[in-house]
Amino acid sequence: MSTTDPSTPAAPAGVSRGLLLIMALACGVAVANAYFPQAITPLIAHGFHIGEATAAALATVTQLGYAAGLFLLVPLGDRLSRRPLITVLLGIAALALLAAGLAPATGPLLAAAVVVGLATVVPQIMLPMAAGMVAPERQGAVTGTLQAGLVGGILLARTFGGVLGEQLGWRAPYLVAAALTALLAVTLGVALPRSVPAVRTGYPTLLADTLRLLRDESALRRSISFQVTLFGGFSAAWTAVTLLITGPRYGMGTQAVGLLALIGAASMFLAPAAGRWVDRYGADRVNLWCLLLGLASGAVLLTGLLGGAVGLVGLALGLLLLDVAVQCGQVANQARIFALRPEIRSRLNTGYMTCGFLGAGAGSWLGTRAYAQLGWAGVCALIALAALVAVAAWLHGRRAVRVPAEVPARPHDATPNTARFVRR
């Protein structure tokens, strides 16, 4: 059973605009550490004289490490004071990035990448923390700001890695990221308010709660099925497009991959609109739109086989469609699960995000294999197949059960996902 702190929670201490922007920046930088390696795999392959498929495993193990961190570390945000937890994780990430940047061989590089992934879960701890720092009427705006930083970090990471790696070598993105992450660890260690955890639940119980939710909540599983398929296709596309752009068909550098990612960053501005669409039409309808958009992206991305300017335009448009599908689908999925059990949103989010990034890791692996065996057409077919599987799941779910827009909170052995914040 979960145990809550019997003391009366203090009023939210509030959050200044400056602190909010620092937290959003920290979300972006932290999550970018799991994504920029996708843009520099050809440079790593050249540097260590290995095959590009072997180098692409770096992106896969980083994302799998991130999935493990989501499951193993994010629930601790309900149990431990979040300020030291966040600063320690950022410090570990900075050291792992430094070790990766100085790695003498692929073995140490892959080991460091796993640790980077594990420690990169800071945004998923910071999001509920920020919501608890303000009055209820400001929680949506605060969460939206941090989500914008998170999405921006995901989409701009490839620009950062590709451009910096092309100019200064593959080690440069790791070393610069290590310095930025260490600076943010120090800054947040000073700026974040102290928090008193509201939960005394043992660590094994926290993990068991997440597994029970995956078993008991059909709407959670529904959101996971949509995220795993779309996010897996997204990861496959971004892992393989680097190989396509730098291969013989285009013969371009990793800077071109960064520019494609910069175009895709436009999708981050649609996240607030997606929230309004969910409120108006419901999460299920928005999910269907996103799944159809993901299916269309697979067809548009096929134009990348044409090469030249036409192919590049097709790749940019297809990746933009896929980015929009994933980001707007994420809003719909989280709206669905957060309406289920408001008192344990952190653990609901743990289950959802863990499965999502397992899907991303599988997508990276499958995308690399599809490209090696079938070329870019095989990757596009994989994206379309994933979207079709999700559409089938959507249709089955609509027939099997009517998913409510909102389910009242149910008293349970779970505990509130809030913490008391103390003015420093």
Disulfide bonds with the S-S distance in Angstrom:
none
